Structure formats: structure tokens, C-alpha cells
């Protein structure tokens, strides 16, 4: 049985996990090397397992709101929806970092503590379990020491920036030269029965499977630049590597990969899109949603003015600039500031089209959310935040923004929406359930 081995838990890890489980429900275990304070059913970390978080049923898994941080009376917290400042006798002593992609605002992810020169000297990590599970202390020359705590608050794992890891549990006194060695030991001790892994990282997961001599399937999830990363060349050329398949979540990237590279031996390359749940809208509205961190929305005023029948919801997780705020004066625009994950989802539920025209980082997982909630994605080719979900005919070059306007204007009824959405759906429903079963069996 193949099980996933992740470097860290993020949106891509989650999608791979759900896709693997869809193809093979018997897969009950996934390994996430770096623990981030989130306990996910079926997912285990070497750090959480050794520290005792996976074995404890007494943990509430309740994130801390910013004002639930335990501090002495001399401290004061001044917070808004972007950050929280910890003041000590009128001077900035620390900063609260909030969790992202949550349904509530101002939940604590970590706390940075500052020295007298306002330099970060220590970080306390809380995450979704709502207890301090890790602290990082910065030493000289940008070195650091991480301590991982048990649910009882005891430091049981010490990880140094030079790679060394110490286990200080009452029944485990061990030292490892590297994170890779620690993960290899953990797999041999706790999961020796598993000898086939699915990896999507050429970092520690790749070197762990290579050291163990286990077979692995590689899930390619990045945009292919045309040049193979060095570790991937090693993966292909190393005769000791037990290679399974290369999976591509995007047909576009698979086509590019096969066109621009030569594999030195026969290896099966398969398009296996992430399995996500989508639902077509029963009715449509005249609303369009844009999610952005930036006020540089190219041709946004022209688009708005040329589509007076459409109402534009512009959502930002931060405060917006005056440049963007002035759009609020238009009859068919509403600006939403300080939106969180749940707020954005609610806007998408009310909308028919998601406009992917914001430069910079994607807001939360807006493109994915839009697909899940049945929106038609349209936007600029130069931006296209997640080409796994985009249908080429619905994206246009920036200089041809008038074609984008014309495409939106065609959506005059449910039948046209349905045709566009069904085209889009072919991108994420390109393989059968039997293929998923065959790949992940």
C-alpha cells in the first residue's frame, strides 16, 4: 500500500491526501514531517508522535483567541484584524501572528517576542491545538534552537539549526545528526510495514525514501519551467532509487514535461488531477467576486464600467488603499475589507463569476473555493493563480481585456453559465474513479 510522505502540511498536501484516500479508502495513514500544531485525522508527524500529541485524547484542539494569551498584568494587547501588538510599560514587546485560512479572525498562530532593539529573540507556536507546542530561540549568527513540548509542557525534542535532533523523553534518549536520520528512525520504529511512499517534495521526503531504499511515486504539483531540479535529475539517474510513477495534477504540465524532457528509462507518467468536491449552482446571480491583496487590478475600472449589469464584490483580507476604496463610489461595486476565509466563501456562494485578475499572491485558496462553490473562473493568462482549475478559453491576455469583458457579457442566463461551468469541470474531472483506484491501490 502506498502512503503519502509530506514535508509539511499545506493546501497541496491536503489535496493529495484526499485524492489518495478517494482512490484507496484503505489508506489510513499519511506522514507529515513538520508538525504545525494542527491535528488531522490520519495524519501523523514524527514530532507530534514522539512528543505525545497523537496519543492524547485530552487535548481540546481549541485555538486561542488573541485575548486568551496568558500574560502578566504588566502586559497589554492592542489588536486589530491584521496583527496584535503586545506592549510592556508602553513599549512594543511582542507581536501576535494570526492563523490564516480560518473561519474566525484573530486566532493565534504564533507569538514573536522582541528584545530591547526590537529584534525577534523568541517565537512561541500555538497553532490550532491552542497550546504551546514549540518554541524557537534565536542565538548568535542567526542560529536557532527549536524545542517541541509534550501536552504536559515538557520539552521532549530539541532541534538545532545545524540539523542535530535530541530526544529527551523519559524512555527515549537519542541523538540524530539530521532531520533525515530522525525521520528514517521514526518510520523504522513506528511504521516498518510501509515500504511504498507517495512524495511531492525533493527535499527531506525524497532523501528519506532514498535512504530507506523504498519505492516511491512522485506527485508533480509545480509549474514546470522546462528545467528539471537537481534532485529530480538524481532521482531519475540514480539506479538505486526504486521509482514508481510520476503523477501530474495538471495535463498542461504533463504535456510540457514530456515535450521538454527525456527520461532515461521507462516510467509511467499519468495525469491524476486532485479530487475535489464541486457543486454546480442551482441558480445564478449577477455578482462577480474578486479577491486581492493589491490595488493593482489592471483595467478594473474599464471592466466595471463596461459591465453595468454586473455587481462587483472586491474582497481584501487587509485594509485597502484609497485607490481601491474610491471604486466604492461606483453603483455596481462593494469593497469588503478585513475578510477572512469564511467571509470570502460566503461572497462566493452569492456570486456566479470569480475574476482572477489580482497580481501577487492568491488570497487564501480563492480559486479553489470558487470552483468548489460552482463559480465560473475567468481572468488574465499572466496571472492564473491555479491552472489546475482554469479552462483556457476563459482566460485572456491582459492587453486583450476587452475579450474578457465580452466573455463575461455572454453570461446572460443559466444555460450559458452551465455550459461554461461544464467546460471548466472537464479540467478537474478528467479521469475516472477506476484510474484513481489503479494508481493508489
C-alpha positions as CSV (number, residue, x, y, z in Angstrom):
1,X,0.0,0.0,0.0
2,X,1.3,3.5,-0.9
3,X,1.1,6.2,1.8
4,X,1.9,9.9,1.4
5,X,5.0,11.3,3.0
6,X,4.8,15.1,3.1
7,X,7.4,17.7,4.0
8,X,4.8,20.0,5.5
9,X,1.0,20.3,5.8
10,X,-0.5,22.8,3.4
11,X,-3.2,23.1,0.7
12,X,-1.4,20.8,-1.7
13,X,-0.7,18.2,1.0
14,X,-4.3,18.2,1.9
15,X,-5.4,17.8,-1.7
16,X,-3.0,14.9,-2.2
17,X,-4.3,13.2,1.0
18,X,-7.9,13.5,-0.1
19,X,-7.1,12.3,-3.6
20,X,-5.2,9.2,-2.3
21,X,-8.0,8.4,0.1
22,X,-10.5,8.7,-2.8
23,X,-8.6,6.2,-4.8
24,X,-7.9,3.9,-1.9
25,X,-10.0,4.3,1.3
26,X,-7.9,1.7,3.0
27,X,-5.1,4.2,3.2
28,X,-5.4,5.2,6.9
29,X,-2.0,6.9,7.4
30,X,-0.2,9.9,6.0
31,X,3.1,11.2,7.4
32,X,3.7,15.0,7.7
33,X,7.3,15.6,8.7
34,X,7.0,19.2,10.1
35,X,4.3,19.5,12.8
36,X,2.4,22.8,12.7
37,X,0.1,22.5,15.7
38,X,-2.8,21.0,13.7
39,X,-4.1,17.5,14.4
40,X,-5.6,16.0,11.3
41,X,-7.3,12.6,11.4
42,X,-5.0,10.0,9.8
43,X,-2.0,12.4,9.5
44,X,0.9,11.9,11.8
45,X,4.2,13.8,12.3
46,X,7.4,12.3,13.8
47,X,7.4,15.4,16.1
48,X,3.8,15.0,17.2
49,X,4.2,11.2,17.6
50,X,7.3,11.4,19.8
51,X,6.1,14.4,21.7
52,X,2.8,12.6,22.6
53,X,0.3,14.8,20.8
54,X,-1.1,11.9,18.7
55,X,-1.7,9.7,21.7
56,X,-3.5,12.3,23.9
57,X,-7.3,12.3,23.8
58,X,-7.4,15.0,26.4
59,X,-6.4,17.9,24.0
60,X,-9.3,20.2,23.3
61,X,-7.9,21.4,19.9
62,X,-9.2,24.8,20.6
63,X,-7.3,27.7,19.1
64,X,-6.6,30.7,21.3
65,X,-8.3,34.0,20.5
66,X,-5.8,36.9,20.8
67,X,-7.0,38.0,24.2
68,X,-6.7,34.5,25.6
69,X,-2.9,34.6,25.7
70,X,-1.8,34.2,29.3
71,X,0.4,37.2,30.2
72,X,1.4,39.0,33.4
73,X,-0.6,42.1,34.4
74,X,2.1,44.5,33.1
75,X,1.5,43.4,29.5
76,X,-1.3,44.9,27.3
77,X,-2.5,43.6,24.0
78,X,-3.5,46.0,21.3
79,X,-5.0,44.2,18.3
80,X,-6.8,44.7,15.0
81,X,-7.8,42.1,12.4
82,X,-4.3,42.1,10.8
83,X,-2.0,41.7,13.8
84,X,-1.8,42.0,17.6
85,X,0.9,44.0,19.4
86,X,2.0,43.1,23.0
87,X,3.0,46.2,24.9
88,X,5.1,46.2,28.1
89,X,5.1,49.5,30.0
90,X,4.2,51.3,26.8
91,X,6.9,49.7,24.7
92,X,6.4,47.1,22.0
93,X,7.4,43.7,23.4
94,X,5.9,41.2,21.1
95,X,3.7,40.6,18.0
96,X,0.9,38.1,17.7
97,X,0.7,36.4,14.3
98,X,-2.8,35.1,13.3
99,X,-3.7,31.8,11.7
100,X,-4.6,32.0,8.0
101,X,-7.5,30.2,6.2
102,X,-9.7,30.0,9.3
103,X,-13.3,30.8,9.7
104,X,-12.6,33.2,12.6
105,X,-10.4,36.2,12.8
106,X,-7.6,36.8,15.3
107,X,-6.8,33.3,16.3
108,X,-3.2,32.9,17.5
109,X,-0.8,31.0,15.3
110,X,2.5,32.3,17.0
111,X,3.9,35.0,19.2
112,X,7.1,36.8,18.4
113,X,9.0,38.2,21.4
114,X,11.3,41.2,20.8
115,X,14.5,42.3,22.6
116,X,15.3,45.9,23.5
117,X,16.4,46.5,19.9
118,X,13.1,45.3,18.6
119,X,14.7,42.2,17.1
120,X,12.8,38.8,17.4
121,X,14.6,36.8,20.1
122,X,12.0,34.0,20.6
123,X,8.8,32.6,18.9
124,X,6.2,30.7,20.7
125,X,4.0,28.4,18.4
126,X,0.4,27.6,19.3
127,X,-1.5,26.6,16.2
128,X,-4.9,25.0,16.2
129,X,-4.4,22.9,19.3
130,X,-4.3,26.1,21.3
131,X,-1.3,25.1,23.5
132,X,2.4,26.0,23.1
133,X,3.8,23.0,21.2
134,X,7.0,24.6,20.1
135,X,9.3,27.5,20.8
136,X,12.2,28.8,18.7
137,X,15.0,30.7,20.4
138,X,17.4,32.7,18.2
139,X,21.1,32.6,19.2
140,X,24.2,34.2,17.7
141,X,24.8,34.5,13.9
142,X,21.2,33.7,13.0
143,X,21.3,30.3,14.6
144,X,18.2,28.9,16.3
145,X,17.1,26.1,18.7
146,X,13.6,24.6,18.5
147,X,12.0,22.9,21.5
148,X,9.0,20.7,21.0
149,X,6.8,20.3,24.0
150,X,4.6,17.4,25.2
151,X,0.9,18.1,26.1
152,X,2.2,18.3,29.7
153,X,4.5,21.2,28.7
154,X,7.8,19.2,28.9
155,X,10.5,19.9,26.2
156,X,11.0,16.4,24.7
157,X,12.5,17.2,21.3
158,X,15.3,19.7,20.7
159,X,16.1,20.6,17.1
160,X,19.2,22.7,16.4
161,X,19.7,24.8,13.2
162,X,22.8,22.7,12.4
163,X,20.4,19.7,11.9
164,X,21.0,17.9,15.1
165,X,18.0,16.5,16.9
166,X,17.9,15.3,20.5
167,X,15.1,13.2,22.0
168,X,14.7,13.8,25.8
169,X,11.7,11.7,26.6
170,X,11.8,9.6,29.7
171,X,12.0,6.4,27.7
172,X,13.9,7.8,24.7
173,X,17.4,9.4,24.9
174,X,18.7,9.6,21.4
175,X,20.7,12.0,19.2
176,X,20.4,12.2,15.4
177,X,22.8,14.0,13.1
178,X,20.0,15.3,10.8
179,X,16.2,15.6,10.4
180,X,16.5,13.0,7.6
181,X,18.0,10.5,10.1
182,X,15.3,11.3,12.7
183,X,12.5,10.6,10.1
184,X,14.2,7.4,9.0
185,X,14.4,6.2,12.6
186,X,10.7,7.1,13.2
187,X,9.5,5.2,10.1
188,X,11.5,2.1,11.1
189,X,10.3,2.3,14.7
190,X,6.6,3.1,14.2
191,X,5.7,2.2,10.6
192,X,8.1,-0.5,9.4
193,X,5.3,-2.3,7.5
194,X,5.0,0.6,4.9
195,X,7.6,0.4,2.1
196,X,5.9,2.4,-0.7
197,X,5.5,6.2,-0.4
198,X,3.9,9.0,-2.4
199,X,6.1,12.1,-2.2
200,X,5.7,15.6,-3.7
201,X,8.9,17.1,-2.3
202,X,12.5,16.7,-3.5
203,X,13.7,17.7,0.0
204,X,13.6,15.6,3.1
205,X,10.9,13.2,1.9
206,X,12.9,12.3,-1.2
207,X,16.1,11.7,0.8
208,X,14.3,9.6,3.4
209,X,12.8,7.2,0.8
210,X,16.2,7.1,-0.9
211,X,18.0,6.2,2.4
212,X,15.4,3.6,3.2
213,X,15.6,2.1,-0.3
214,X,11.8,2.2,-0.6
215,X,9.8,2.6,-3.8
216,X,8.2,6.0,-4.3
217,X,5.7,7.6,-6.6
218,X,6.3,11.3,-7.2
219,X,3.4,13.7,-7.4
220,X,4.4,16.6,-9.6
221,X,2.5,19.7,-8.4
222,X,4.5,22.7,-9.5
223,X,4.5,24.6,-12.8
224,X,7.2,23.1,-15.0
225,X,9.8,25.7,-16.0
226,X,11.4,23.5,-18.6
227,X,14.4,22.6,-16.5
228,X,14.5,19.6,-14.1
229,X,15.5,20.4,-10.5
230,X,18.9,18.9,-9.5
231,X,17.3,16.4,-7.1
232,X,14.9,15.2,-9.7
233,X,17.7,14.5,-12.1
234,X,19.3,12.5,-9.3
235,X,16.0,10.7,-8.8
236,X,15.9,9.7,-12.5
237,X,19.6,8.8,-12.8
238,X,20.2,7.0,-9.5
239,X,20.0,3.3,-10.2
240,X,19.5,2.6,-6.5
241,X,16.3,4.6,-6.4
242,X,13.2,2.5,-6.6
243,X,11.0,4.5,-8.8
244,X,7.2,4.0,-9.3
245,X,5.3,6.6,-11.3
246,X,5.2,10.3,-11.9
247,X,1.8,11.8,-11.3
248,X,0.8,15.2,-12.7
249,X,-2.1,17.1,-11.3
250,X,-2.3,19.2,-14.5
251,X,-2.5,17.8,-18.0
252,X,-0.9,21.0,-19.1
253,X,2.2,20.4,-17.0
254,X,2.4,16.7,-18.1
255,X,2.3,17.8,-21.8
256,X,5.0,20.3,-21.2
257,X,7.1,17.9,-19.2
258,X,7.0,15.2,-21.9
259,X,7.7,17.7,-24.6
260,X,10.8,19.3,-22.9
261,X,12.5,16.4,-21.1
262,X,13.8,13.0,-21.8
263,X,13.5,10.3,-19.2
264,X,16.4,7.8,-19.3
265,X,14.2,4.8,-18.6
266,X,10.6,3.7,-18.9
267,X,8.5,5.3,-16.2
268,X,4.7,5.7,-16.2
269,X,3.6,9.3,-16.3
270,X,-0.1,9.8,-15.6
271,X,-2.4,12.8,-15.3
272,X,-4.1,12.5,-11.9
273,X,-5.9,15.7,-11.0
274,X,-6.7,16.4,-7.4
275,X,-10.1,15.1,-6.4
276,X,-12.1,17.9,-5.0
277,X,-15.8,18.2,-4.4
278,X,-17.6,20.6,-6.7
279,X,-21.3,21.6,-6.9
280,X,-23.0,23.3,-9.7
281,X,-25.1,26.3,-8.7
282,X,-28.9,25.8,-8.8
283,X,-29.5,29.4,-9.7
284,X,-27.2,32.3,-10.8
285,X,-26.9,35.9,-9.8
286,X,-25.3,39.0,-11.4
287,X,-22.5,39.1,-8.9
288,X,-18.7,38.8,-9.6
289,X,-16.2,38.4,-6.8
290,X,-12.5,39.5,-6.9
291,X,-10.1,38.6,-4.0
292,X,-7.0,40.7,-3.7
293,X,-4.1,41.9,-1.5
294,X,-3.2,44.5,-4.1
295,X,-4.8,47.6,-5.5
296,X,-3.2,47.0,-8.9
297,X,-6.2,45.4,-10.6
298,X,-5.3,46.1,-14.3
299,X,-8.2,47.6,-16.2
300,X,-10.6,47.2,-13.3
301,X,-12.4,50.5,-13.8
302,X,-12.8,49.8,-17.5
303,X,-14.2,46.3,-16.8
304,X,-16.6,47.6,-14.2
305,X,-17.8,50.5,-16.4
306,X,-18.4,48.2,-19.4
307,X,-20.4,45.7,-17.3
308,X,-23.1,47.9,-15.6
309,X,-25.4,44.9,-15.2
310,X,-22.9,43.1,-13.0
311,X,-22.2,43.8,-9.4
312,X,-18.5,43.5,-8.3
313,X,-17.5,42.3,-4.8
314,X,-13.9,43.2,-4.2
315,X,-12.7,41.4,-1.1
316,X,-9.4,42.1,0.7
317,X,-8.0,40.4,3.9
318,X,-6.4,43.8,4.7
319,X,-7.3,47.4,4.7
320,X,-7.5,48.7,1.1
321,X,-5.7,51.7,-0.3
322,X,-7.5,54.9,-1.2
323,X,-7.0,53.9,-4.9
324,X,-9.2,50.8,-4.4
325,X,-11.6,52.4,-1.9
326,X,-12.7,55.0,-4.4
327,X,-14.3,52.3,-6.5
328,X,-16.8,52.0,-3.7
329,X,-18.3,55.2,-5.2
330,X,-19.5,53.3,-8.3
331,X,-23.0,51.9,-8.2
332,X,-22.1,48.4,-9.0
333,X,-19.1,47.9,-6.6
334,X,-18.8,46.9,-3.0
335,X,-15.5,46.8,-1.2
336,X,-15.0,44.4,1.7
337,X,-12.0,44.9,4.0
338,X,-10.6,42.5,6.5
339,X,-12.3,39.4,5.1
340,X,-11.4,36.0,6.5
341,X,-11.7,32.6,4.9
342,X,-15.4,32.1,5.8
343,X,-16.4,35.6,4.7
344,X,-14.8,35.1,1.3
345,X,-16.6,31.7,0.9
346,X,-20.0,33.5,1.7
347,X,-19.3,36.0,-1.0
348,X,-18.5,33.2,-3.5
349,X,-21.8,31.5,-2.6
350,X,-23.6,34.6,-3.7
351,X,-21.6,35.0,-6.9
352,X,-21.6,33.5,-10.4
353,X,-18.2,34.5,-11.7
354,X,-14.8,34.7,-10.0
355,X,-12.5,37.1,-11.6
356,X,-8.8,36.1,-11.3
357,X,-7.1,39.4,-12.1
358,X,-5.2,40.3,-8.9
359,X,-1.4,40.3,-9.2
360,X,0.7,38.8,-6.4
361,X,-0.3,36.0,-4.1
362,X,-3.6,34.2,-4.2
363,X,-5.9,35.2,-1.4
364,X,-6.4,32.2,0.8
365,X,-7.4,29.5,-1.7
366,X,-9.8,31.7,-3.6
367,X,-9.6,29.9,-7.0
368,X,-10.2,26.5,-5.4
369,X,-13.1,27.9,-3.3
370,X,-14.7,29.4,-6.4
371,X,-14.6,26.0,-8.2
372,X,-16.0,24.2,-5.2
373,X,-18.9,26.6,-4.9
374,X,-19.8,26.4,-8.6
375,X,-18.4,29.7,-9.9
376,X,-17.1,30.2,-13.4
377,X,-13.4,31.3,-13.3
378,X,-12.3,34.0,-15.7
379,X,-9.2,36.1,-15.7
380,X,-5.8,37.0,-17.2
381,X,-3.3,34.5,-18.5
382,X,-0.5,36.4,-17.0
383,X,-1.9,35.8,-13.5
384,X,-3.8,32.5,-13.4
385,X,-3.2,31.6,-9.8
386,X,-4.2,28.0,-10.1
387,X,-4.1,26.5,-13.6
388,X,-5.4,23.2,-12.2
389,X,-8.9,24.7,-12.3
390,X,-8.8,27.0,-15.2
391,X,-10.2,26.4,-18.7
392,X,-8.1,28.1,-21.3
393,X,-11.0,29.6,-23.2
394,X,-12.0,31.6,-20.2
395,X,-8.6,33.4,-19.7
396,X,-7.2,36.2,-21.8
397,X,-4.0,38.2,-22.1
398,X,-4.1,41.5,-20.1
399,X,-3.8,43.5,-23.3
400,X,-6.9,41.8,-24.6
401,X,-9.0,42.7,-21.5
402,X,-11.9,43.6,-23.8
403,X,-12.2,40.0,-24.8
404,X,-12.6,39.2,-21.1
405,X,-15.3,41.8,-20.8
406,X,-17.1,40.3,-23.9
407,X,-16.9,36.8,-22.4
408,X,-18.5,37.9,-19.1
409,X,-21.2,39.7,-21.1
410,X,-22.2,36.5,-22.7
411,X,-23.4,35.0,-19.4
412,X,-27.0,36.1,-19.7
413,X,-28.8,33.0,-18.5
414,X,-28.4,29.8,-16.6
415,X,-27.9,27.7,-19.8
416,X,-24.8,29.7,-20.7
417,X,-23.4,29.6,-17.2
418,X,-24.0,25.8,-17.2
419,X,-22.1,25.4,-20.5
420,X,-19.1,27.4,-19.2
421,X,-19.1,25.6,-15.9
422,X,-19.2,22.2,-17.6
423,X,-16.2,23.1,-19.8
424,X,-14.3,24.2,-16.7
425,X,-15.3,21.0,-14.9
426,X,-13.6,18.8,-17.5
427,X,-10.3,20.1,-16.2
428,X,-10.8,18.6,-12.7
429,X,-12.8,15.6,-13.7
430,X,-10.6,14.3,-16.5
431,X,-10.0,10.8,-15.1
432,X,-12.3,8.0,-13.9
433,X,-12.6,6.6,-10.4
434,X,-11.1,3.4,-11.8
435,X,-7.9,5.3,-12.7
436,X,-7.6,6.7,-9.1
437,X,-8.1,3.2,-7.8
438,X,-5.4,1.8,-10.1
439,X,-2.9,4.5,-9.2
440,X,-3.3,4.4,-5.4
441,X,-4.1,0.7,-4.9
